[in-house]
Amino acid sequence: MCLAIPGKIMRITAQLDETFRYAQVNFGGILKDVNLYMTPEAQIGDYVLVHVGVAISLIDEEEAHKVFQYLVEMGEVEELNTPN
């Protein structure tokens, strides 16, 4: 099953060129680098849905917390503990 996991943008990091922005995203205390190509409007403090290292859409905070909790209960977030 393919999942998009919600996380909070903590900071915008390196911009490799004019096209690709990256962010450090917090997933329940685990920080990962995420590509923001598909969400150019995303800013620090926003919540995004992330699939295979790419933020695919913005999500509101309440919904992000609900979805993340459901994924934890289902045991679907263990892979976040692997290195980038």
KOLKEMI-993109 format. One record per residue: x, y, z of N, C-alpha, C, O in turn. Coordinates in steps of 0.001 Angstrom, whole numbers, plus 500000, padded with zeros to 6 digits. Example, Ala and Ser with C-alpha at 12.3 -4.5 7.8 and 13.67 -1.06 7.14 Angstrom:
<recs>
513190494310507800512300495500507800513200496700507800514236496681508465 512850497750507080513670498940507140512900500030507870513409501138508039 
</recs>
This chain:
<recs>
500841498831500000500000500000500000500891501239500000501897501285500709 500530502219499224501254503483499192500590504455500159499371504626500146 501398505083500990500873506013501977501536507373501832502706507477501464 500780508393502121501333509736502279501245510040503766500184509910504376 502361510443504338502436510654505780502495512155506063503282512867505439 501671512646506996501684514074507309502857514446508206503237513695509104 503418515611507947504496516136508778504497517649508737503876518263507869 505209518250509696505263519708509813506608520220509307507662519708509684 506556521234508450507784521843507936508430522656509052507839523602509572 509645522275509408510378522957510469511276524055509917511437525109510532 511860523797508745512656524828508092512813524485506626512786523320506230 512975525521505837513253525351504415514769525276504301515486526144504799 515242524234503643516691524020503550517177524338502145516591525170501452 518217523695501739518906523989500484517969524028499287517059523211499149 518223524992498441517567525048497140518647524720496132519538525532495885 518574523526495545519627523059494662519685523847493363520758524027492788 518552524309492910518480525178491744517168525946491830516515525935492874 516781526600490770515560527404490811514297526558490934513246527084491301 514372525275490642513197524414490621512948523703491939511800523598492371 513995523214492588513830522300493715514149522942495057515296523290495338 513112523094495885513285523516497273513150522283498141512392521367497821 513880522262499230513783521173500191513426521733501552513697522896501853 512811520889502374512454521286503730512836520163504674512905518994504293 513080520547505906513227519572506977511838519444507596511278520421508093 511289518229507562509918517983508000509939517070509215510675516085509260 509111517418510205509017516676511459507841515704511382506691516103511198 508164514416511528507160513357511565507175512761512963507879511781513205 506419513329513881506343512787515234507689512730515934507964511782516670 508526513724515716509836513783516356510986513298515489512147513436515872 510686512738514340511713512283513403511793513293512267510787513587511621 512991513826512023513177514829510983513698514181509709514625513370509741 513092514549508593513499514044507279513548515199506295512808516174506428 514434515083505299514482516049504214513438515672503175513320514509502790 512680516670502724511550516450501812511638517451500667511940518626500874 511370516972499467511335517822498287510004518561498239508952517949498427 510034519872497990508823520698497947508386521060496531507592521982496350 508891520351495531508586520679494137507085520764493855506635521667493150 506320519833494401504877519806494105504062520740495001502861520907494790 504700521343495988504013522274496896504828523567497016505343523875498090 504944524310495937505783525515495960505297526575496951506072527436497367 504010526514497332503449527494498265503753527157499722503494527975500605 504293525978499991504543525523501364505560526420502066506560526838501482 505272526700503338506119527566504156506412526896505492505784525898505848 507364527450506223507687526952507563506418526994508414505692527988508418 506162525899509135504987525795509987503809525100509328502882524668510013 503833524985508000502762524279507290502889522780507514503971522266507798 501759522087507380501735520627507396501568520157505960500773520710505199 502335519122505599502289518583504250502109517070504307502506516424505277 501508516513503259501457515069503084502653514680502232502873515254501165 503426513708502699504673513331502039504578511883501565504200510984502315 504930511690500307504984510346499718506331510207499024506703511042498200 507049509162499358508387508862498826509303510092498768509979510332497767 509310510857499848510225511984499964509793513269499292510567514224499224 508567513307498796508052514505498122506769514949498798505860514145499006 506693516234499143505454516797499685504468516916498531504716517639497566 503336516196498636502394516178497510501211517120497703500516517444496741 500974517567498953499915518546499186500021519107500597500668518533501472 499368520244500789499257520827502118498068520188502821497126519734502172 498114520156504149497029519593504953496907520456506210497908520987506691 495697520600506745495572521420507955496085520639509166496159519411509144 496434521369510209497088520794511388496248519715512067496765518651512409 494977519977512261494116519013512945494046517691512177494173516613512759 493843517791510877493779516591510047495124515853510047495161514623510080 496221516606510011497552515995510035497747515168511301498245514044511235 497363515708512439497508514978513703496649513711513718497093512658514174 495419513823513218494526512658513181495104511550512307495172510391512718 495515511914511109496048510926510168497312510282510727497475509065510649 498212511097511293499446510545511839499141509559512968499765508502513050 498201509892513823497838508991514923497275507678514391497600506611514911 496440507746513367495905506520512760497034505662512201497033504442512365 497995506303511541499116505551510965499967504901512049500436503776511874 500170505594513164500908505019514290500171503789514809500777502738515019 498867503925515012498059502809515521498085501610514576497995500467515025 498207501860513282498252500786512297499658500212512127499841499214511429 500656500841512764502030500376512632502655500716511295503540500001510824 502208501798510679502673502165509343503771503227509317504135503690508235 504311503629510468505320504692510452506706504221510914507605505043511091 506887502914511110508184502421511559509309502762510592510441502991511016 509007502799509295510039503075508308510623504478508437511688504753507884 509945505366509156510489506709509355511763506676510180512557507614510110 511980505630510956513159505537511785514412505147511012515494505073511594 514285504895509709515461504567508910516144505851508479515478506871508300 517475505822508305518208507032507895517721507554506543517185506802505729 517920508870506315517546509492505030518190508812503873517980509210502728 
</recs>
